[in-house]
């Protein structure tokens, strides 16, 4: 099989496509012929050695795959060879073949193509878990989404609307805000201009947002703590800005608010049944035409380094994918 290999930790420039032996699944694994691989911000961090889950070189990056089952381990019952599936792997996705744990493999709706399926597990799984289990987002509440032009941000805009929230999308460019509006955002804020917290308060009658979905982190987090409503929930999704913010506990105290961590990978391992229930809802919304990933660009395996560089530089709108 062909695979993108990371031989040393650092910028993605040295990634190379190599021939590797074909895979055989272990007892609780599913082997997949990969038709598309989702590219995500954590992939850049893993290649650089800056992610909380560390991979030791040489390894194959990539955590989201979609394709056709070619072999299953002896303990696998829910899929069989020939099934169309999507799956999550910690590493190993940027290749012709990938093996995934059985609990992380899900059949996809017949209406879903492989590029869409490769854009689905990580972002949509993270978002529905964040808004359902961690924030308990209620109909009529105001949801503020940072990084709203990226893959996880756009997913939060879409799912927030489907859950009945009023959604305020925040991003750094008008292009990204226009995309968020296209996918259902009620209002938008460009946080490259003016006071972000003042803009949020202006759009919430001075009250602040009930739920804040933040995959950006950095300096914007402090503004979020000032722009949260009474009993609001600030969701810690990630740190695309690079800096890990310090929590202003006094602001949370004054608002009776909560800072809530969202680690979808650990949730999948600890509560697989609830995760499958989440995806039943997601796939139902997709089949009903209510939910669509935005794939802005695809790349061949040979351009994996460029795809990661684009992700790292925040040049990506929606999702991107590698097509082996």
C-alpha positions in Angstrom: 0.0 0.0 0.0 1.0 3.7 -0.4 1.2 5.8 2.7 2.4 9.3 3.8 5.1 8.7 6.4 6.4 11.1 9.1 10.0 10.2 9.9 10.8 13.1 12.2 8.7 15.5 14.3 8.4 19.0 13.1 6.9 21.0 10.2 5.2 18.8 7.6 7.8 19.6 4.8 9.6 16.3 5.1 6.5 14.0 4.8 7.0 11.5 2.0 4.8 8.9 0.2 6.3 5.4 0.5 5.3 1.8 -0.2 4.3 -0.1 3.0 3.1 -3.7 3.5 -0.6 -4.3 3.2 -2.5 -4.5 6.5 -4.2 -7.3 8.3 -6.8 -6.6 11.0 -6.4 -7.8 14.6 -9.3 -9.5 16.3 -11.2 -6.3 17.1 -10.2 -4.3 14.1 -11.6 -3.4 10.7 -9.3 -3.0 7.7 -10.5 -0.4 5.2 -9.6 0.5 1.6 -9.3 4.2 2.0 -11.0 6.4 -0.6 -10.7 9.7 1.3 -8.9 10.9 4.4 -10.0 14.0 6.4 -7.4 16.5 7.3 -7.7 18.2 10.7 -5.8 20.7 12.9 -4.8 18.0 15.4 -3.0 16.2 12.5 -0.6 19.2 12.3 0.1 19.1 16.0 0.8 15.3 15.9 3.3 15.7 13.1 5.0 18.5 15.1 4.9 16.5 18.4 2.7 19.1 20.1 -0.5 17.1 20.6 -1.6 15.5 23.9 -1.5 12.1 22.2 2.1 11.6 21.0 3.1 9.4 18.1 6.7 8.2 17.7 8.3 8.4 14.2 8.1 6.8 11.8 4.3 6.8 11.6 1.5 7.5 9.2 -0.5 10.7 10.1 -4.2 11.1 9.6 -7.1 10.3 12.0 -10.3 10.3 9.8 -10.9 7.8 6.9 -13.8 6.7 4.7 -13.8 3.8 2.3 -14.7 0.2 1.8 -14.2 -2.6 4.3 -11.8 -5.2 2.9 -11.3 -7.4 6.0 -12.5 -7.7 9.6 -11.1 -9.3 12.7 -12.8 -12.3 14.3 -14.6 -10.3 16.9 -16.2 -7.9 14.5 -20.0 -8.3 13.9 -21.5 -5.0 12.8 -19.7 -4.6 9.5 -18.4 -6.9 6.8 -16.3 -6.8 3.6 -17.8 -4.5 1.0 -19.6 -2.2 3.5 -19.1 1.6 3.0 -17.9 3.0 6.3 -16.2 6.0 8.0 -13.8 5.5 10.9 -11.5 7.2 13.4 -7.9 6.2 13.9 -5.4 8.0 16.1 -2.8 7.8 13.3 -2.6 5.8 10.1 -5.2 7.5 7.9 -3.1 9.1 5.2 -2.7 5.9 3.2 -4.4 3.4 0.7 -5.4 1.2 3.7 -6.1 1.8 7.4 -7.0 -0.4 10.3 -9.4 1.0 12.9 -10.8 -0.3 16.2 -14.3 -1.9 15.7 -16.0 0.6 18.0 -14.7 3.5 15.9 -16.1 2.2 12.6 -19.6 3.2 11.4 -21.5 2.4 8.2 -22.4 5.5 6.3 -25.7 6.5 4.6 -26.0 5.6 0.9 -26.4 9.3 0.1 -23.0 10.2 1.6 -20.0 10.1 -0.7 -16.5 9.2 0.6 -15.2 12.8 0.8 -18.2 13.9 2.9 -17.8 10.8 5.1 -14.1 11.5 5.7 -15.1 15.0 6.9 -17.6 13.6 9.4 -16.3 11.6 12.4 -14.0 14.0 14.2 -15.7 17.4 13.7 -19.4 16.3 13.8 -18.7 13.8 16.6 -16.9 16.4 18.6 -19.6 19.1 18.1 -22.7 17.0 18.9 -21.0 15.6 22.0 -20.0 19.2 23.0 -23.5 20.7 22.5 -25.5 17.7 23.7 -23.6 16.0 26.6 -21.2 18.8 27.7 -23.3 22.0 27.2 -26.8 20.6 27.3 -27.7 23.3 24.7 -31.4 24.1 25.0 -33.8 25.4 22.3 -33.9 29.2 22.3 -30.5 29.7 23.9 -27.7 31.8 22.2 -24.7 29.9 20.9 -21.5 31.8 20.1 -19.2 29.9 17.8 -15.6 31.0 17.4 -13.6 29.9 14.4 -16.9 29.6 12.6 -15.4 29.3 9.1 -13.4 26.2 9.9 -14.6 22.6 9.8 -15.5 22.2 13.4 -16.9 25.8 13.6 -19.2 25.3 10.6 -20.3 22.0 12.1 -21.2 23.8 15.3 -23.2 26.4 13.4 -25.2 23.7 11.6 -25.8 21.5 14.7 -26.6 24.5 16.9 -29.3 25.6 14.5 -30.7 22.1 14.3 -30.9 22.0 18.1 -32.9 25.2 18.1 -30.3 27.7 19.2 -29.8 31.3 18.0 -26.3 31.1 16.5 -23.7 34.0 16.4 -20.8 33.1 14.2 -17.4 34.7 14.9 -14.4 34.5 12.5 -11.4 36.5 11.3 -12.4 37.3 7.7 -15.6 38.3 5.9 -15.2 35.2 3.6 -15.4 32.9 6.5 -18.4 34.8 8.0 -20.2 34.7 4.7 -19.7 30.9 4.7 -21.1 30.6 8.2 -24.1 32.7 7.2 -24.7 30.4 4.3 -24.8 27.4 6.7 -27.3 29.0 9.0 -25.7 31.5 11.4 -28.2 34.2 12.5 -25.5 36.9 13.1 -21.8 37.3 12.5 -18.9 39.0 14.2 -15.5 39.7 12.7 -13.1 39.5 15.7 -10.3 41.1 13.7 -11.9 44.5 14.2 -13.1 46.3 17.3 -13.9 44.9 20.7 -15.1 41.3 20.5 -16.7 41.2 23.9 -18.6 44.5 23.2 -19.9 43.1 19.9 -21.1 39.9 21.6 -22.9 41.9 24.3 -24.4 44.2 21.7 -26.0 41.2 20.0 -27.3 39.7 23.2 -28.9 42.8 24.8 -25.9 43.0 27.2 -26.5 39.5 28.6 -23.8 37.5 26.8 -24.0 34.1 25.2 -25.5 31.1 26.9 -23.0 28.7 25.3 -19.6 29.6 23.8 -17.9 27.1 21.5 -14.2 27.9 21.3 -11.8 25.9 19.2 -9.5 28.9 18.9 -8.2 29.8 22.4 -5.5 32.4 22.8 -6.4 36.0 23.8 -10.0 35.6 22.6 -10.8 33.3 25.5 -10.5 36.2 28.0 -13.1 38.2 26.0 -15.3 35.1 26.1 -15.3 35.0 29.9 -16.5 38.6 29.8 -19.2 37.9 27.3 -20.9 34.9 28.8 -24.4 34.9 30.2 -25.6 33.9 33.7 -25.1 30.1 34.1 -23.3 30.1 30.7 -21.1 27.3 29.5 -17.7 27.9 27.9 -16.7 24.9 25.9 -12.9 24.2 25.6 -12.5 22.6 22.2 -9.0 23.4 21.2 -6.3 26.0 20.7 -5.9 26.8 17.0 -4.4 30.2 18.0 -1.5 28.4 19.6 -1.8 29.8 23.1 -3.5 27.9 25.9 -5.5 30.5 27.8 -5.7 30.9 31.6 -9.2 30.7 33.0 -10.4 33.9 34.6 -12.1 32.1 37.5 -13.4 35.4 39.0 -15.5 36.0 35.9 -16.9 32.5 36.0 -17.8 33.0 39.6 -19.6 36.3 39.1 -21.7 34.8 36.2 -22.3 31.4 37.9 -20.8 30.1 34.7 -18.8 26.9 33.8 -15.7 26.1 31.8 -16.3 22.7 30.3 -13.6 20.5 28.6 -14.5 18.6 25.5 -12.3 15.6 24.6 -14.3 13.5 22.1 -11.7 10.8 21.7 -11.9 9.9 25.4 -15.7 10.1 25.3 -15.7 7.5 22.4 -13.6 5.1 24.4 -15.6 5.5 27.6 -19.1 5.8 26.3 -19.3 4.1 22.8 -23.0 3.5 23.1 -23.8 7.2 23.6 -21.4 8.1 20.7 -23.3 5.7 18.4 -26.6 7.3 19.4 -25.1 10.7 18.5 -24.1 9.4 15.1 -27.5 7.9 14.5 -28.9 11.5 14.9 -26.2 13.0 12.7 -26.7 10.5 9.9 -30.4 10.9 10.1 -30.0 14.7 9.7 -27.7 14.1 6.7 -30.1 11.7 5.0 -32.9 14.3 5.5 -30.7 17.0 3.8 -30.4 19.0 6.9 -26.6 18.6 7.4 -23.8 18.9 4.9 -20.0 19.0 5.4 -18.4 21.8 3.4 -15.4 20.3 1.5 -13.4 23.3 0.1 -10.5 21.4 -1.4 -9.1 17.9 -2.0 -5.5 16.9 -2.4 -3.6 13.8 -3.7 -1.5 11.9 -1.1 1.6 13.5 -2.6 0.4 16.9 -1.4 -0.2 15.9 2.2 2.4 18.3 3.4 0.7 21.2 1.5 -2.7 20.2 3.0 -1.2 20.3 6.5 0.6 23.6 5.9 -2.7 25.1 4.7 -4.5 23.9 7.8 -1.7 25.1 10.0 -1.8 28.6 8.4 -5.6 28.7 8.8 -6.1 29.1 5.1 -8.8 26.4 5.1 -12.6 27.1 4.9 -14.7 24.2 6.1 -12.9 20.9 5.6 -10.2 19.5 3.3 -9.4 15.9 2.4 -6.7 13.7 0.8 -7.8 11.4 -1.9 -5.5 8.3 -2.2 
